[in-house]
Amino acid sequence: MGMTLKWNEEQARNTLKALLASQGLKVADLADRLNAIGVHETQKSIYGKLQRGTFTLAWFLQILKALGLKLETKNI
């Protein structure tokens, strides 16, 4: 079970990093955009979450909102 958890943390971290890269953004930009929508984060706190790969889905959805993106789902 530990390997599965580690994989999930790595996937979460990589997904967020890829999202930022695809938008041409740095962590400082993300912090600014989150703060602009009332989500108070510092660069340091974001780096910590990225390093650990531990953040909530709610926080990830706030990131999407800050970036002007929307989560879409489909049945598979």
C-alpha positions in Angstrom: 0.0 0.0 0.0 2.9 2.4 0.6 4.0 2.3 -3.0 0.5 3.2 -4.1 0.4 6.2 -1.8 3.8 7.3 -2.9 2.8 7.1 -6.5 -0.3 9.2 -5.8 1.8 11.9 -4.1 4.2 11.9 -7.1 1.3 12.1 -9.6 -0.3 15.0 -7.7 3.0 16.9 -7.6 3.7 16.2 -11.3 0.2 17.1 -12.4 0.4 20.5 -10.7 3.9 21.2 -12.0 2.8 20.3 -15.6 -0.3 22.5 -15.3 1.9 25.4 -14.3 4.4 24.7 -17.1 1.6 24.5 -19.7 0.4 27.9 -18.6 4.0 29.3 -18.6 3.7 30.2 -15.0 6.0 30.0 -12.0 5.1 29.4 -8.4 5.3 33.2 -7.7 2.6 33.7 -10.4 0.4 31.1 -8.9 0.7 32.7 -5.4 -0.3 36.0 -6.9 -3.3 34.5 -8.7 -4.4 32.6 -5.7 -4.2 35.7 -3.5 -6.2 37.6 -6.1 -9.1 35.2 -5.5 -8.8 35.3 -1.8 -6.8 32.1 -1.2 -3.9 33.3 0.9 -0.8 31.3 -0.1 2.9 32.2 -0.1 5.5 30.9 -2.5 7.0 29.0 0.4 3.7 27.3 1.3 3.1 26.3 -2.3 6.6 24.9 -2.7 6.0 22.9 0.4 2.8 21.4 -0.9 4.6 20.7 -4.2 7.5 19.0 -2.6 5.3 16.8 -0.5 2.7 16.2 -3.2 0.1 16.6 -0.5 -2.7 18.9 -1.1 -6.5 18.6 -1.1 -8.7 18.4 -4.1 -10.4 21.6 -2.9 -7.0 23.4 -3.1 -6.4 22.0 -6.5 -9.8 23.3 -7.6 -8.9 26.7 -6.2 -5.8 26.6 -8.4 -7.9 25.8 -11.5 -10.1 28.8 -10.6 -7.2 31.1 -10.1 -5.8 30.0 -13.5 -9.2 30.5 -15.2 -9.5 26.8 -15.9 -12.4 24.4 -15.3 -12.3 20.7 -14.4 -14.2 18.6 -16.9 -15.1 15.0 -16.4 -16.3 12.3 -18.6 -17.5 8.7 -18.1 -15.0 6.0 -19.0 
